[in-house]
Amino acid sequence: MVSMITRLRAAAAKRAAYNQTVREISSLPREMAWDIGIFREDAEQIAWKHVYGR
């Protein structure tokens, strides 16, 4: 039972990190995003790779 609760907490923490990363990338000014080599439209894909590593 403890293992399941631990996995659920870890999953919730990862989802929160994913959501925060998407928000942060999406809110970047377009010029700043271009300067660092990303497109705001790719925020979900970038966040997924960052958080889940896939």
C-alpha positions in Angstrom: 0.0 0.0 0.0 2.8 2.4 0.8 4.4 1.7 -2.6 1.2 2.7 -4.4 0.9 6.0 -2.4 4.5 6.8 -3.1 4.0 6.2 -6.8 0.9 8.4 -6.8 2.7 11.2 -5.0 5.6 11.0 -7.5 3.2 11.0 -10.4 1.4 14.1 -9.0 4.7 15.9 -8.5 5.8 15.1 -12.1 2.5 16.4 -13.4 2.8 19.6 -11.4 6.3 20.1 -12.8 5.1 19.4 -16.3 2.3 21.9 -16.0 4.6 24.6 -14.5 7.1 24.1 -17.3 4.5 24.4 -20.0 3.2 27.6 -18.4 6.7 29.1 -18.1 7.7 28.3 -21.7 4.3 29.4 -23.1 4.6 32.8 -21.3 8.1 33.6 -22.6 8.2 36.5 -25.0 8.5 35.2 -28.5 11.9 36.9 -29.1 13.4 35.5 -25.9 12.2 32.0 -26.8 13.8 32.4 -30.3 17.1 33.6 -28.7 17.3 30.4 -26.6 16.4 28.3 -29.6 12.9 27.1 -28.8 9.4 27.8 -30.1 6.6 28.5 -27.6 4.4 26.2 -29.6 6.6 23.3 -28.6 6.1 23.9 -24.9 4.2 20.7 -24.3 6.8 18.5 -26.1 9.7 20.3 -24.4 8.1 20.0 -20.9 7.3 16.3 -21.5 11.0 15.5 -22.3 12.2 17.6 -19.4 9.9 16.0 -16.8 9.4 12.5 -18.0 12.7 12.1 -20.0 11.0 10.5 -23.0 
